[in-house]
Amino acid sequence: MKKWTDKLSNDVYERLCNCMTKKSDIQELVNAEWSLYKETGKDKKGFTKEDALVSVLELLDSNNLYIDLTEEEYDNLIAE
């Protein structure tokens, strides 16, 4: 089974693995997670791109990495 992290560039993947994710990585992380949601049919079950963003933010938070997003940045990350 594919993992959403397989869809990341090497740089973003390395930073994620080393708990060094940058704010500029968030869009790629969300897009990768959202892409897997669509491939596995989660989007048909009601999951949204916002769910993908929340999942990414929770993962980062669990690794003690907090990314502060403005409301505008948040909205832009979940825009199709």
N, C-alpha and C positions, 0 to 999 in steps of 0.2 A: 504494500500500500504506500502511496506517495505521502510525503509530508509537506506541509506548506513551506517549510524552510528550504526544501529543494528548489524553490522558485526564487530564492534570494541570490543577489550577486555575492561573490566571494567576500568582498569587503564588508558588506552589511552582515553577512552570516558570521564572519569572524568577530565583528564587534558584538553581535548578539551573544555569541558563545562566551565571550570574555567579559560580559556585563559592561560593555563600553558603548552601548547604543547611543547614537546622537539623535537629536531632534530631527535632523534632516533624513534620518533613516526610517522614520515612522511611516511615511507614505508607501515606501517599498514593502515594509512589513505588513501593513494593512492590505495592500493590493495582493500580496502573496496569500495571505490568509483568506481574503475574500474570493480569490480565484479558486482555491481549494473548496470553499463552501459551495461555489457554483458547480464545480466538477463532481462533487459528491451529492448534489441535490439538496443541500441544506437551504439554499435560497427558495426552493419550492416548498419547504416546510416552514417558511416564515422568517428565517434568519435574514438579517440585513447587513449591509456594509458597516453599519454602526456596531453591530454585534462583533464583527471582525476587529474593529478598532478597540472595543472594550476588552476583547480577548487579548490583544497585543499589549494594551496598557496594563492589564492584570498580570500578564507574564513578566513584564518589566518590573512592576511593583513587587512581585514575589522575589525578584532578584535585587531588591533594594535600589532600584533605579526609577526615579520619578521624573517624568517628562511633563513640565508645566505647559499646558496648551491654552491659548485664548479661545474664546467662543468661536471666533472667526476661523482660527486654525482647525479646531475640532470640526466645524461645519464643512470646511474645505476637504478634510480627510475622508469624510463620508459621502461627499458628492460623487455622483456616478460619472 
